[in-house]
Amino acid sequence: IMCRASPGTDTSNHDDATRVTTKDSDRNYSVRDSKMKNKAFLDNQTIDTLLKAVLALAIFLSGFMVIWILIGPASWRIGWDTLPFSQMHRTMLEQHFARQEGLGRVPRSLVFKYEGHPAIQVSHTLAGALWAGILPFQFHKGFRRQYPLWHRWMGRIFLTMSATMMVGVALMLHRRLDFHQYDFGDLASSSSSSSLDGGGVVSISIWFLITGAMAWNTARQRRFAQHQAWVIRHAAAGLWVALQRLIIYSWSLPKTREQQRDNFGNSGFVGICISLALAEITIVLIGQKEKQLKAQ
């Protein structure tokens, strides 16, 4: 109901009160909108828990990768007969494949194919062990803060190993030692249902190089937030290999060579998808945490 003021009535007090009320209301709405914008879909404690879980997974995969390369199956040792226990190492691998029922999860050639290719064994495989061994230290916040000089130098070695590993991949592709051409080259490509082919291997290798280059460049420019994001992406582009090994050994044994090939390729594809997705989720969580800290 609208009431008109009678003539001669002083409405200035009423207008002043209305303006004050309006200002207070606008201020409340502004504060409310600001709180809604800063309100996160996850609280800091939940974000910290998730980030710690991802860090633990990355450390585990790095350790698994180091053990896989240096201890077993340690394909880099094959053919280096002058190394201690080299013959014992070969005998153990041969016995492992001899004991397998049926085809086994991977063919014997997948482990022994780098014999006679020391450039690949050193540049790709051994460099990968050093790359994976450095990674947990680079991700550990306490280590970065307490030993900044070590962090910088280990970072340089880390990214140098990244480039070295890709030299090994280039040699491997040039010599047709990738799993499609070497291990399963006798099978018709039309029968393949693998989600990871030669083009996929090249693509993830290029992404590995790009993320490494961006991590190097942003560090030199002292853009540390962007540097952290690119290092996370770079780590994911390499750790998928460890995930693939775990995935393929969780699947049932293949019954045909075609299934053996497809299992190897599909486990790689799943490992890549999981690894890259976790990297992007981690970057989003870190960004959300930074926003919350600034809003406090």
TORMAR-708664 format. One record per residue (C-alpha): residue number from 1; residue in three letters; x, y, z. Coordinates in Angstrom, 2 decimals. Example, Ala and Ser with C-alpha at 12.3 -4.5 7.8 and 13.67 -1.06 7.14 Angstrom:
<rs>
R   pos   code      east     north        up
R     1    ala     12.30     -4.50      7.80
R     2    ser     13.67     -1.06      7.14
</rs>
This chain:
<rs>
R   pos   code      east     north        up
R     1    ile      0.00      0.00      0.00
R     2    met      1.49      3.34     -1.05
R     3    cys      0.75      6.37      1.14
R     4    arg      1.33      9.92     -0.08
R     5    ala      2.70     12.38      2.47
R     6    ser      0.38     15.21      3.34
R     7    pro      1.35     18.76      2.22
R     8    gly      3.85     20.48      4.46
R     9    thr      5.15     17.23      5.91
R    10    asp      8.94     17.17      6.33
R    11    thr     10.21     13.99      4.61
R    12    ser     13.93     14.76      4.77
R    13    asn     14.48     12.54      7.80
R    14    his     12.63      9.75      6.09
R    15    asp     14.72     10.14      2.91
R    16    asp     17.98     10.18      4.89
R    17    ala     16.97      7.00      6.71
R    18    thr     16.05      5.37      3.39
R    19    arg     19.42      6.27      1.91
R    20    val     21.27      4.88      4.94
R    21    thr     19.24      1.68      4.80
R    22    thr     19.93      1.36      1.07
R    23    lys     23.68      1.85      1.60
R    24    asp     23.69     -0.74      4.39
R    25    ser     21.79     -3.15      2.18
R    26    asp     24.17     -2.59     -0.73
R    27    arg     27.11     -3.12      1.57
R    28    asn     25.64     -6.38      2.88
R    29    tyr     25.00     -7.62     -0.63
R    30    ser     28.57     -6.69     -1.61
R    31    val     30.04     -8.57      1.35
R    32    arg     27.77    -11.54      0.64
R    33    asp     28.76    -11.60     -3.04
R    34    ser     32.43    -11.38     -2.10
R    35    lys     32.08    -14.30      0.30
R    36    met     30.25    -16.35     -2.34
R    37    lys     32.99    -15.67     -4.87
R    38    asn     35.72    -16.65     -2.41
R    39    lys     33.82    -19.65     -1.14
R    40    ala     35.59    -22.81     -2.31
R    41    phe     33.96    -26.07     -3.23
R    42    leu     36.49    -27.74     -0.89
R    43    asp     37.91    -26.53      2.40
R    44    asn     41.64    -26.22      3.03
R    45    gln     41.84    -29.37      5.12
R    46    thr     40.25    -31.48      2.38
R    47    ile     42.51    -29.94     -0.26
R    48    asp     45.60    -30.64      1.88
R    49    thr     44.51    -34.26      2.31
R    50    leu     44.01    -34.71     -1.43
R    51    leu     47.33    -33.05     -2.28
R    52    lys     49.16    -35.26      0.21
R    53    ala     47.54    -38.33     -1.36
R    54    val     48.65    -37.29     -4.85
R    55    leu     52.17    -36.57     -3.55
R    56    ala     52.30    -40.00     -1.90
R    57    leu     51.21    -41.63     -5.16
R    58    ala     53.86    -39.72     -7.13
R    59    ile     56.58    -40.76     -4.65
R    60    phe     55.42    -44.37     -4.77
R    61    leu     55.42    -44.43     -8.59
R    62    ser     58.86    -42.80     -8.67
R    63    gly     60.25    -45.39     -6.26
R    64    phe     58.59    -48.19     -8.21
R    65    met     60.16    -46.84    -11.41
R    66    val     63.65    -46.72     -9.87
R    67    ile     63.34    -50.31     -8.61
R    68    trp     61.93    -51.51    -11.95
R    69    ile     64.84    -49.98    -13.86
R    70    leu     67.78    -50.67    -11.55
R    71    ile     66.84    -53.95     -9.82
R    72    gly     64.27    -55.90    -11.80
R    73    pro     63.75    -56.53    -14.60
R    74    ala     66.58    -53.99    -15.16
R    75    ser     66.70    -54.37    -18.92
R    76    trp     69.59    -51.87    -19.09
R    77    arg     71.95    -54.55    -17.71
R    78    ile     71.33    -57.08    -20.47
R    79    gly     74.37    -57.38    -22.72
R    80    trp     76.75    -55.68    -20.28
R    81    asp     78.64    -58.87    -19.44
R    82    thr     81.46    -57.04    -17.64
R    83    leu     79.09    -55.85    -14.91
R    84    pro     78.96    -57.82    -11.64
R    85    phe     76.27    -60.50    -11.51
R    86    ser     75.34    -59.90    -15.15
R    87    gln     75.15    -63.62    -15.95
R    88    met     73.07    -64.31    -12.84
R    89    his     70.72    -61.50    -13.83
R    90    arg     70.24    -62.93    -17.33
R    91    thr     69.67    -66.44    -15.95
R    92    met     66.99    -65.20    -13.54
R    93    leu     65.15    -63.38    -16.35
R    94    glu     65.34    -66.42    -18.63
R    95    gln     63.99    -68.64    -15.86
R    96    his     61.16    -66.18    -15.22
R    97    phe     59.98    -66.32    -18.83
R    98    ala     60.49    -70.11    -18.96
R    99    arg     58.22    -70.61    -15.93
R   100    gln     55.39    -68.55    -17.40
R   101    glu     52.21    -70.41    -18.23
R   102    gly     51.02    -69.66    -21.73
R   103    leu     52.03    -66.35    -23.23
R   104    gly     52.64    -64.33    -20.10
R   105    arg     51.68    -60.71    -19.70
R   106    val     54.51    -59.42    -21.88
R   107    pro     56.70    -61.19    -24.45
R   108    arg     60.33    -62.02    -23.71
R   109    ser     61.45    -59.62    -26.46
R   110    leu     60.05    -56.64    -24.55
R   111    val     62.72    -57.08    -21.87
R   112    phe     65.63    -58.32    -24.01
R   113    lys     65.24    -56.10    -27.09
R   114    tyr     67.67    -53.38    -25.93
R   115    glu     70.56    -55.85    -25.82
R   116    gly     73.16    -54.59    -28.25
R   117    his     71.76    -51.06    -28.06
R   118    pro     73.83    -49.47    -25.26
R   119    ala     72.99    -45.92    -26.41
R   120    ile     69.31    -46.59    -25.70
R   121    gln     70.03    -48.42    -22.46
R   122    val     71.99    -45.45    -21.12
R   123    ser     70.13    -42.48    -22.63
R   124    his     66.59    -43.76    -22.11
R   125    thr     66.54    -46.41    -19.40
R   126    leu     69.30    -45.36    -16.99
R   127    ala     68.47    -41.68    -17.42
R   128    gly     64.89    -42.58    -16.49
R   129    ala     66.06    -44.01    -13.17
R   130    leu     67.87    -40.77    -12.29
R   131    trp     64.85    -38.72    -13.45
R   132    ala     62.49    -40.73    -11.25
R   133    gly     64.89    -40.69     -8.30
R   134    ile     65.12    -36.89     -8.28
R   135    leu     61.40    -36.24     -8.69
R   136    pro     60.26    -36.85     -5.05
R   137    phe     62.82    -34.35     -3.73
R   138    gln     61.64    -31.69     -6.17
R   139    phe     58.04    -32.12     -5.05
R   140    his     58.80    -32.10     -1.32
R   141    lys     58.02    -28.63      0.04
R   142    gly     60.27    -29.00      3.08
R   143    phe     63.26    -29.97      0.94
R   144    arg     62.68    -27.04     -1.42
R   145    arg     62.56    -24.54      1.45
R   146    gln     65.49    -25.94      3.44
R   147    tyr     67.80    -26.62      0.49
R   148    pro     66.96    -24.11     -2.28
R   149    leu     70.38    -24.46     -3.94
R   150    trp     70.07    -28.24     -4.05
R   151    his     66.57    -27.83     -5.45
R   152    arg     67.82    -25.66     -8.30
R   153    trp     70.73    -27.92     -9.25
R   154    met     68.70    -31.11     -8.96
R   155    gly     66.05    -29.44    -11.10
R   156    arg     68.63    -28.77    -13.80
R   157    ile     69.78    -32.40    -13.70
R   158    phe     66.16    -33.56    -13.68
R   159    leu     65.25    -31.65    -16.85
R   160    thr     68.54    -32.58    -18.52
R   161    met     67.63    -36.22    -17.96
R   162    ser     64.23    -35.49    -19.51
R   163    ala     65.89    -34.37    -22.72
R   164    thr     68.31    -37.32    -22.60
R   165    met     65.43    -39.77    -22.24
R   166    met     63.81    -38.37    -25.36
R   167    val     67.06    -38.91    -27.29
R   168    gly     66.67    -42.56    -26.29
R   169    val     63.05    -42.59    -27.47
R   170    ala     64.10    -41.10    -30.82
R   171    leu     66.75    -43.81    -31.23
R   172    met     64.23    -46.47    -30.26
R   173    leu     61.72    -45.29    -32.87
R   174    his     64.44    -44.88    -35.51
R   175    arg     65.61    -48.47    -34.95
R   176    arg     62.00    -49.73    -34.91
R   177    leu     62.22    -51.01    -31.35
R   178    asp     58.80    -49.75    -30.23
R   179    phe     56.42    -52.48    -29.15
R   180    his     54.17    -52.26    -32.22
R   181    gln     56.98    -52.75    -34.73
R   182    tyr     59.43    -54.94    -32.82
R   183    asp     57.54    -57.05    -30.29
R   184    phe     54.35    -57.50    -32.30
R   185    gly     55.45    -56.64    -35.81
R   186    asp     54.35    -60.06    -37.08
R   187    leu     50.71    -59.31    -36.24
R   188    ala     48.39    -57.52    -38.65
R   189    ser     47.74    -53.95    -37.54
R   190    ser     44.12    -54.27    -38.65
R   191    ser     43.50    -56.80    -35.86
R   192    ser     44.65    -54.37    -33.17
R   193    ser     42.20    -52.95    -30.66
R   194    ser     44.95    -51.17    -28.74
R   195    ser     44.27    -47.55    -27.79
R   196    leu     47.99    -46.73    -27.81
R   197    asp     49.77    -47.02    -31.13
R   198    gly     53.01    -45.60    -32.50
R   199    gly     51.39    -42.20    -32.97
R   200    gly     50.28    -42.19    -29.35
R   201    val     53.81    -42.92    -28.16
R   202    val     55.14    -40.04    -30.26
R   203    ser     52.41    -37.70    -28.99
R   204    ile     53.05    -38.35    -25.30
R   205    ser     56.81    -38.03    -25.95
R   206    ile     56.29    -34.62    -27.56
R   207    trp     54.11    -33.54    -24.62
R   208    phe     56.88    -34.72    -22.27
R   209    leu     59.35    -32.49    -24.12
R   210    ile     56.98    -29.48    -24.20
R   211    thr     56.19    -29.66    -20.48
R   212    gly     59.88    -30.03    -19.63
R   213    ala     60.79    -27.02    -21.77
R   214    met     58.02    -24.94    -20.19
R   215    ala     59.14    -25.96    -16.69
R   216    trp     62.71    -24.85    -17.53
R   217    asn     61.60    -21.57    -19.12
R   218    thr     59.24    -20.52    -16.29
R   219    ala     61.92    -21.28    -13.70
R   220    arg     64.42    -19.06    -15.52
R   221    gln     61.79    -16.30    -15.66
R   222    arg     61.11    -16.80    -11.91
R   223    arg     57.42    -17.40    -12.57
R   224    phe     57.29    -20.03     -9.86
R   225    ala     53.52    -20.68     -9.79
R   226    gln     53.55    -21.48    -13.52
R   227    his     56.79    -23.43    -13.05
R   228    gln     55.16    -25.64    -10.45
R   229    ala     52.20    -26.35    -12.74
R   230    trp     54.44    -27.31    -15.67
R   231    val     56.62    -29.56    -13.51
R   232    ile     53.50    -31.38    -12.33
R   233    arg     52.39    -31.87    -15.95
R   234    his     55.90    -33.01    -16.88
R   235    ala     56.03    -35.57    -14.07
R   236    ala     52.65    -36.94    -15.15
R   237    ala     53.89    -37.28    -18.73
R   238    gly     56.61    -39.62    -17.45
R   239    leu     55.09    -41.47    -14.49
R   240    trp     52.37    -43.04    -16.64
R   241    val     54.97    -45.71    -17.51
R   242    ala     55.01    -46.90    -13.89
R   243    leu     51.20    -46.86    -13.80
R   244    gln     51.11    -48.97    -16.97
R   245    arg     53.26    -51.67    -15.35
R   246    leu     50.95    -51.84    -12.34
R   247    ile     47.80    -51.87    -14.48
R   248    ile     48.91    -54.60    -16.87
R   249    tyr     49.85    -56.90    -13.99
R   250    ser     46.39    -56.40    -12.47
R   251    trp     44.68    -57.68    -15.63
R   252    ser     44.07    -61.31    -16.52
R   253    leu     46.61    -63.24    -18.57
R   254    pro     46.18    -62.95    -22.34
R   255    lys     45.13    -65.99    -24.34
R   256    thr     46.44    -64.85    -27.72
R   257    arg     49.32    -62.71    -28.94
R   258    glu     46.81    -60.20    -30.24
R   259    gln     45.35    -59.89    -26.76
R   260    gln     48.86    -59.64    -25.29
R   261    arg     49.64    -56.72    -27.62
R   262    asp     46.33    -54.99    -26.94
R   263    asn     46.70    -55.40    -23.17
R   264    phe     50.10    -53.75    -23.28
R   265    gly     48.86    -50.86    -25.41
R   266    asn     45.58    -50.35    -23.56
R   267    ser     47.26    -50.41    -20.14
R   268    gly     49.56    -47.67    -21.43
R   269    phe     46.61    -45.63    -22.64
R   270    val     44.80    -45.98    -19.30
R   271    gly     47.99    -45.05    -17.45
R   272    ile     48.40    -41.91    -19.57
R   273    cys     44.78    -40.84    -19.03
R   274    ile     44.92    -41.33    -15.26
R   275    ser     48.29    -39.63    -14.92
R   276    leu     47.44    -36.56    -17.02
R   277    ala     44.02    -36.17    -15.36
R   278    leu     45.55    -36.31    -11.87
R   279    ala     48.06    -33.64    -12.88
R   280    glu     45.34    -31.20    -13.94
R   281    ile     43.27    -31.93    -10.82
R   282    thr     46.36    -31.28     -8.66
R   283    ile     46.99    -27.94    -10.39
R   284    val     43.37    -26.88     -9.80
R   285    leu     43.56    -27.87     -6.11
R   286    ile     46.78    -25.90     -5.61
R   287    gly     45.18    -22.85     -7.27
R   288    gln     42.09    -23.18     -5.09
R   289    lys     44.21    -23.39     -1.97
R   290    glu     46.13    -20.24     -2.95
R   291    lys     42.88    -18.35     -3.47
R   292    gln     41.61    -19.36     -0.04
R   293    leu     44.84    -18.28      1.64
R   294    lys     44.66    -14.88     -0.07
R   295    ala     41.03    -14.44      0.95
R   296    gln     41.79    -15.05      4.64
</rs>
